[in-house]
Amino acid sequence: MQVEVTSVSFRQDQADATVTFRPKGGGAASGMQMRYTLERKGSRWVVKGKGQAPTGEAPHGNAQRPAEFPPGHPAVGGAKPSGAAK
C-alpha cells in the first residue's frame, strides 16, 4: 500500500489533510483519496473526523466506525522523521 499526504492546511490547533491510498505500483486511478480533520493534543496530532472523498464519492468503509488511520500508518506526532529538513 502506498500512502501519500497530498495536502494539509492548518488553523491553530486543527488541520485538514487529504490522503491518497493506492496499491504499490498502481496508477492514480487505482487508488482513493480521503479527507481527515486533525486536532492537536499536546505535541501530537490526532484524527478528529473523517470526511468524504474529495471527488464526492462515499468514503470506503463503514461510516459509523470511528475515524482512524489505516494499519501501519506512520505517527503524526510533532517529531520529524530522521533525515528530514530542520
MILUM-493174 format. One line per 10 residues: number of its first residue (from 0); their letters; for each residue x, y, z of N, C-alpha, C. Coordinates in Angstrom, 1 decimal. Each point is the difference from the previous one (the first is absolute). Layout:
N
NUM> A> X Y Z X Y Z X Y Z; ...
END
This chain:
86
0> MQVEVTSVSF> 0.9 -1.2 0.0 -0.9 1.2 0.0 0.9 1.2 0.0; -0.3 1.0 -0.8 0.7 1.2 -0.1 -0.9 1.1 0.5; 0.4 0.7 1.1 -0.7 1.1 0.6 0.7 1.3 -0.2; -0.7 1.0 -0.5 0.6 1.3 -0.2 -1.0 1.1 0.5; 0.6 0.9 0.9 -0.8 1.2 0.4 0.2 1.0 -1.1; -1.1 0.3 -0.7 0.0 0.8 -1.2 -0.2 1.5 0.3; -0.6 0.3 1.2 -0.1 1.4 0.4 -0.4 0.1 1.5; 0.5 1.0 0.6 -0.4 0.3 1.4 -0.1 1.5 0.2; -1.1 0.4 0.6 -0.2 1.4 0.4 -0.2 0.1 1.5; 0.7 1.0 0.6 0.0 0.1 1.5 -0.8 1.2 0.4
10> RQDQADATVT> -0.7 -0.1 1.1 -0.7 1.1 0.7 0.1 -0.1 1.5; 1.0 0.7 0.5 0.2 -0.1 1.5 0.2 -1.5 0.4; -0.9 -0.6 0.8 0.2 -1.3 0.5 -0.8 -1.1 -0.8; -0.4 0.4 -1.3 -0.7 -0.9 -0.8 0.7 0.0 -1.4; -0.2 -1.1 -0.7 0.6 -0.1 -1.4 -0.9 -0.9 -0.8; -0.1 0.3 -1.3 -0.7 -0.9 -1.0 1.0 -0.6 -0.9; 0.0 -1.3 -0.2 1.0 -0.7 -0.8 -0.8 -0.8 -1.0; 0.6 -0.1 -1.2 -0.5 -0.9 -1.1 1.1 -1.0 -0.2; -0.5 -1.3 0.1 1.0 -1.1 -0.1 -0.4 -0.9 -1.1; 0.9 -0.4 -0.8 -0.2 -1.0 -1.1 0.5 -1.3 0.3
20> FRPKGGGAAS> -0.8 -1.1 -0.2 0.4 -1.4 0.2 -0.1 -0.7 -1.3; 1.0 -0.8 -0.3 0.0 -0.8 -1.3 0.9 -1.1 0.2; -0.2 -1.1 -0.8 0.9 -1.2 0.1 1.4 0.4 -0.5; 1.0 -0.6 0.5 1.4 0.3 -0.4 0.0 -0.3 -1.5; 0.6 0.9 -0.7 0.2 -0.1 -1.5 -1.3 0.3 -0.8; -1.1 0.3 0.7 -1.2 0.3 -0.6 -0.1 1.5 -0.5; -0.7 0.3 -1.0 -0.1 1.3 -0.5 -1.0 0.8 0.8; -0.2 1.3 -0.3 -0.9 0.9 0.8 -1.4 -0.5 0.0; -0.4 -0.6 -1.1 -1.4 -0.5 -0.2 -0.3 -1.2 0.9; 1.1 -0.7 0.5 -0.3 -1.2 0.8 -0.1 0.3 1.5
30> GMQMRYTLER> 0.1 1.2 0.3 -0.1 0.4 1.5 -1.2 0.7 0.3; 0.0 0.6 1.2 -1.1 0.8 0.5 0.6 1.1 0.9; -0.8 1.1 0.2 0.4 1.1 0.9 -1.0 0.1 1.1; 0.5 0.3 1.2 -0.8 0.3 1.2 0.4 1.3 0.6; -0.9 0.7 0.6 0.2 1.2 0.7 -0.1 -0.3 1.5; 1.0 0.6 0.8 0.0 -0.2 1.4 0.1 1.4 0.7; -0.7 0.1 1.1 0.1 1.2 0.9 0.8 -0.5 1.1; 1.1 0.8 0.3 0.9 -0.4 1.1 -0.1 1.1 1.1; 0.3 -0.4 1.2 0.0 1.0 1.1 1.3 -0.3 0.8; 0.6 1.1 0.4 1.2 0.0 0.8 -0.3 -0.4 1.5
40> KGSRWVVKGK> 0.6 -1.0 0.5 -0.1 -0.5 1.4 1.4 0.0 0.5; 0.4 1.1 0.7 1.3 0.1 0.5 1.0 0.2 -1.1; 0.9 -1.0 -0.2 1.0 0.1 -1.1 -0.4 -1.0 -1.1; -1.2 -0.5 0.0 -0.4 -1.0 -1.0 -1.2 0.5 -0.7; -0.2 -0.5 -1.3 -1.2 0.3 -0.8 -0.8 -1.3 0.0; -1.3 0.1 0.4 -0.9 -1.2 0.0 -1.1 0.3 -1.0; -0.6 -1.1 -0.6 -1.1 0.1 -0.9 -1.2 0.4 0.8; -0.7 1.1 -0.4 -1.2 0.4 0.6 -1.2 -0.5 -0.8; 0.1 0.0 -1.3 -1.1 -0.5 -0.8 0.5 -0.3 -1.4; -0.8 -0.7 -0.7 0.3 -0.4 -1.4 -1.1 0.5 -0.9
50> GQAPTGEAPH> 0.3 0.6 -1.1 -0.9 0.6 -0.9 -0.2 -0.9 -1.2; -0.8 0.5 -0.9 -0.2 -0.6 -1.3 1.2 0.1 -0.9; 0.2 -0.9 -0.9 1.1 0.0 -1.0 -0.2 1.3 -0.7; 1.1 0.7 -0.4 0.0 1.2 -0.8 -0.8 -0.1 -1.2; -0.1 -1.1 -0.6 -0.8 -0.2 -1.3 -1.5 0.0 0.3; -0.4 0.0 1.2 -1.4 0.0 0.4 -0.5 -1.5 0.1; 0.8 -1.0 -0.2 -0.4 -1.4 0.2 -0.1 -0.3 1.5; -0.7 -1.0 0.3 -0.1 -0.4 1.4 1.3 -0.6 0.5; 0.4 0.3 1.2 1.3 -0.6 0.5 -0.1 -1.5 0.1; 1.1 -0.6 -0.2 0.1 -1.5 0.1 -0.2 -0.4 1.4
60> GNAQRPAEFP> -0.8 -1.0 0.3 -0.1 -0.5 1.3 -1.3 0.4 0.7; -0.2 -0.3 1.2 -1.2 0.2 0.8 0.0 1.4 0.5; -1.0 0.9 -0.3 -0.1 1.4 0.4 -0.2 0.1 1.5; -0.5 -1.1 0.7 -0.3 0.0 1.4 1.2 -0.3 0.8; 1.1 -0.5 -0.6 1.2 -0.3 0.8 0.8 1.3 0.3; 0.6 0.1 1.1 0.8 1.2 0.4 1.2 0.1 -1.0; 0.3 1.3 -0.3 1.1 0.3 -1.0 1.3 -0.5 0.6; 0.8 -0.6 -0.9 1.4 -0.4 0.4 0.8 -0.1 -1.2; 1.3 0.0 0.2 1.0 -0.2 -1.1 0.0 -1.5 -0.3; 0.4 -0.4 -1.2 0.1 -1.4 -0.4 1.1 -0.7 0.8
70> PGHPAVGGAK> 0.0 -1.3 0.1 1.1 -0.7 0.7 1.3 0.3 -0.6; 1.1 0.2 0.8 1.3 0.3 -0.5 0.2 1.5 -0.4; -1.0 0.8 0.2 0.2 1.5 -0.3 1.1 0.6 0.9; 0.9 0.8 -0.5 1.0 0.6 0.8 -0.6 0.9 1.1; 0.7 0.2 1.1 -0.4 0.9 1.0 -0.2 1.4 -0.5; -1.0 0.8 0.5 -0.2 1.4 -0.5 0.3 0.9 1.2; 0.9 -0.4 0.9 0.3 0.9 1.1 0.9 1.1 -0.4; 0.5 0.8 0.9 0.9 1.1 -0.3 1.4 -0.3 -0.5; 0.4 -1.2 0.2 1.4 -0.4 -0.3 0.2 -0.1 -1.5; 1.1 0.5 -0.5 0.3 -0.1 -1.5 0.7 -1.4 -0.2
80> PSGAAK> -0.3 -0.6 -1.2 0.7 -1.2 -0.3 1.5 0.2 -0.1; 0.8 -1.0 0.3 1.5 0.2 -0.1 0.3 0.4 -1.5; 1.0 0.9 -0.1 0.4 0.4 -1.4 -0.9 1.1 -0.5; -1.0 0.4 0.7 -0.9 1.1 -0.5 0.7 1.4 0.2; -0.3 0.9 -0.9 0.6 1.3 0.1 -0.5 0.7 1.3; 0.9 0.8 0.6 -0.3 0.6 1.3 -0.5 1.4 -0.2
END
